[in-house]
Amino acid sequence: MMIEYGVLKELDRPVDDVLAELPGTLKEEGFGVLTTIQLHEKLKEKLGVDFPRYVILGVCNPPFAHKALKKEKNLGLMLPCNMIVYENNGGSIVAAVKPTVTMQAVGNDSLQDIAVEIESRLARVVEAL
Protein backbone atom coordinates (compact mmCIF):
# COMPACT_ATOMS: atom_id res chain seq x y z
CA MET A 1 0.00 0.00 0.00
CA MET A 2 1.41 3.39 -0.99
CA ILE A 3 0.49 6.88 0.06
CA GLU A 4 2.14 10.02 -1.27
CA TYR A 5 2.37 11.82 2.08
CA GLY A 6 3.57 8.96 4.28
CA VAL A 7 5.80 5.92 4.67
CA LEU A 8 3.55 2.93 5.31
CA LYS A 9 3.97 -0.74 6.15
CA GLU A 10 1.42 -3.52 6.59
CA LEU A 11 2.20 -5.93 9.43
CA ASP A 12 0.85 -9.35 10.38
CA ARG A 13 0.96 -8.36 14.04
CA PRO A 14 -1.62 -6.86 16.38
CA VAL A 15 -1.63 -3.15 17.19
CA ASP A 16 -0.59 -3.76 20.82
CA ASP A 17 2.56 -5.59 19.72
CA VAL A 18 3.53 -2.78 17.36
CA LEU A 19 2.84 -0.11 19.98
CA ALA A 20 4.98 -1.99 22.50
CA GLU A 21 7.94 -2.17 20.10
CA LEU A 22 7.64 1.31 18.62
CA PRO A 23 9.16 3.45 21.46
CA GLY A 24 12.40 1.45 21.43
CA THR A 25 12.62 1.53 17.65
CA LEU A 26 12.00 5.28 17.63
CA LYS A 27 14.65 5.80 20.32
CA GLU A 28 17.27 4.11 18.10
CA GLU A 29 16.68 6.92 15.57
CA GLY A 30 16.66 9.70 18.17
CA PHE A 31 12.88 10.08 18.55
CA GLY A 32 10.57 10.01 21.52
CA VAL A 33 6.80 9.83 21.77
CA LEU A 34 5.33 13.14 22.96
CA THR A 35 1.63 12.38 22.50
CA THR A 36 -0.60 9.36 22.10
CA ILE A 37 -4.16 9.76 20.89
CA GLN A 38 -6.44 6.74 21.03
CA LEU A 39 -8.61 8.02 18.18
CA HIS A 40 -11.06 5.10 18.31
CA GLU A 41 -11.80 5.92 21.97
CA LYS A 42 -12.35 9.62 21.21
CA LEU A 43 -14.72 8.78 18.35
CA LYS A 44 -16.71 6.55 20.68
CA GLU A 45 -16.74 9.18 23.43
CA LYS A 46 -17.58 12.19 21.25
CA LEU A 47 -19.73 10.64 18.51
CA GLY A 48 -20.88 7.34 19.95
CA VAL A 49 -19.46 5.47 16.96
CA ASP A 50 -17.46 2.28 16.92
CA PHE A 51 -14.20 2.50 15.02
CA PRO A 52 -11.37 -0.03 14.72
CA ARG A 53 -8.33 0.50 16.93
CA TYR A 54 -6.52 3.61 15.63
CA VAL A 55 -3.66 5.32 17.46
CA ILE A 56 -1.97 8.59 16.47
CA LEU A 57 1.49 9.21 17.92
CA GLY A 58 3.23 12.58 17.97
CA VAL A 59 6.94 11.82 17.74
CA CYS A 60 9.88 14.21 17.99
CA ASN A 61 13.62 14.22 17.49
CA PRO A 62 14.62 17.18 19.71
CA PRO A 63 17.94 18.13 18.03
CA PHE A 64 16.32 18.25 14.59
CA ALA A 65 13.22 20.03 15.89
CA HIS A 66 15.49 22.68 17.43
CA LYS A 67 17.44 23.11 14.16
CA ALA A 68 14.23 23.44 12.18
CA LEU A 69 12.66 25.93 14.61
CA LYS A 70 15.78 28.11 14.38
CA LYS A 71 15.23 28.29 10.60
CA GLU A 72 11.45 28.73 10.78
CA LYS A 73 10.00 30.00 14.06
CA ASN A 74 6.37 29.13 13.18
CA LEU A 75 7.23 25.54 12.28
CA GLY A 76 5.75 24.45 15.60
CA LEU A 77 2.45 24.44 13.73
CA MET A 78 3.68 21.28 12.00
CA LEU A 79 5.33 19.59 14.96
CA PRO A 80 5.53 16.90 16.20
CA CYS A 81 5.75 14.40 13.34
CA ASN A 82 2.74 12.12 13.28
CA MET A 83 2.78 8.35 13.12
CA ILE A 84 -0.25 6.09 13.05
CA VAL A 85 -0.86 2.49 14.03
CA TYR A 86 -4.22 0.94 13.29
CA GLU A 87 -6.02 -2.38 12.94
CA ASN A 88 -6.15 -3.86 9.47
CA ASN A 89 -7.54 -7.29 8.53
CA GLY A 90 -6.32 -9.02 11.68
CA GLY A 91 -2.94 -7.29 11.54
CA SER A 92 -1.95 -3.66 11.61
CA ILE A 93 -0.72 -0.75 9.55
CA VAL A 94 2.06 1.54 10.73
CA ALA A 95 2.83 4.76 8.93
CA ALA A 96 4.83 7.95 9.40
CA VAL A 97 4.34 11.33 7.79
CA LYS A 98 6.80 12.33 5.05
CA PRO A 99 8.33 15.63 6.19
CA THR A 100 9.63 16.28 2.66
CA VAL A 101 5.99 16.53 1.55
CA THR A 102 4.61 18.50 4.50
CA MET A 103 7.52 20.97 4.56
CA GLN A 104 6.74 22.00 0.98
CA ALA A 105 3.79 23.96 2.37
CA VAL A 106 6.17 26.08 4.46
CA GLY A 107 8.09 27.38 1.44
CA ASN A 108 11.46 27.59 3.24
CA ASP A 109 14.12 25.76 1.21
CA SER A 110 16.54 25.82 4.15
CA LEU A 111 14.38 23.12 5.81
CA GLN A 112 14.85 20.60 3.00
CA ASP A 113 17.98 18.89 4.40
CA ILE A 114 16.33 18.49 7.81
CA ALA A 115 13.15 17.14 6.23
CA VAL A 116 15.13 14.59 4.20
CA GLU A 117 17.03 13.40 7.29
CA ILE A 118 13.92 13.12 9.46
CA GLU A 119 12.07 11.27 6.70
CA SER A 120 14.97 8.81 6.32
CA ARG A 121 14.96 8.13 10.04
CA LEU A 122 11.18 7.69 10.19
CA ALA A 123 11.32 5.36 7.19
CA ARG A 124 13.92 3.23 8.99
CA VAL A 125 11.66 3.06 12.04
CA VAL A 126 8.70 1.90 9.96
CA GLU A 127 10.81 -0.63 8.06
CA ALA A 128 12.33 -2.03 11.29
CA LEU A 129 8.92 -3.03 12.66
N, C-alpha and C positions, 0 to 999 in steps of 0.2 A: 504494500500500500504506500503510495507516495502523496505527499502534500507539498505544495510550493513553499509554504511559510514555516515548515517544521521538519525535524529529523524524527522519523517514526520507525518503530519496530514492533512486530507482532510476536507475542511470547505464548508458549504453551504452559504458562504458570499462572497461578491465581494472583490477584491484585495484592493480597497481604504479603505474599512472598516477595514480590517486586518491591513493595514499599519498605520491607524490612532490609533489603539489600541496598536500596538506593542511597541512603545517607553515606554509607561507607564508600560506595563507588563515586559519589560526588566529591567526597573529601579527597580522594586520590587525585582529582583534577583541580583542587583548590576551592571547591564550592561548599556551601552550607545551605541548609533549608531554613529560610526565614519565616515562611508561612505555609500552612497546610489548610486547604479548604475542602471539606467533605461536601462536594456540590450536591450529591444525591440526597444528603441529609437536609441541606438548606432548601432544596426543591420540595421535599416532603413537608418541611416545617412551614414554608412560606406559601406554597401553592397547593399542598395536599396531594401532590402527584408522586407516583412511584417512578423511580428512575434507576437504571443499573448503577452499580458502584462506580463513582467518578471522582477522582481526587486531583485537585490542582495544587501544585507546589510552587512557591516562589523561591527560587534559588539564587544565590549571589556568590560571586568571587570578589571579596573585598578589595584586593589590590587593583583589579581591572575596573571595578566600579569607581574607585577613587580616581584612576587615570581618566576614565571617560567623563566623570563629573567635572574634572578640571578643564576639559576641553569644551564641555557643553553643560552649563550650570542647570538647565531645565531638564536634563536627561532623566532625572528622577521620576518623571512622568512615565518612563518606560521601564523602570526597574521595579522589582527584581525580574530576572528572566523566568518565564513560566515553563513548567513541565507538567505533563498530565499522565495519569495512570488510570485506566478504566477497564471494566469488564468487557470481554469480547469473545463470544462463542465458547465459553468454558475456560478461556485463557485470559490474556490481558493485552492491552496496547500501552506502550510507553512512548512518549514523544516529548521533544524539546523544541522551543521556538528557535527559529533561525535569526540571530541578530543581524546578519548581513541583509536580510529582507526588511526587518523592522526599522533598522537604522537609516534606510533610504528615506523614510518619511522625515527624518530630522534635517537632512540636507547639509550635513557637516562632514565633508570628506576626510577630515582629520580623525574621525571615529572608525574609519574603514578597517585599519589594521587591528584595532581592539575587537571589532565585531567578528573579524575572521578568526582571531585567536579564540574568542569565547565560543564561537560556533564549533570550531574544531574540538574543543574540550567537551562541549555538550554532546557532540556526535560520538566521541569516544565513550562517554558515560552510557549513552543509549546502546551503543554496540556491545559494551561489556556485560550488559544484563542478559 
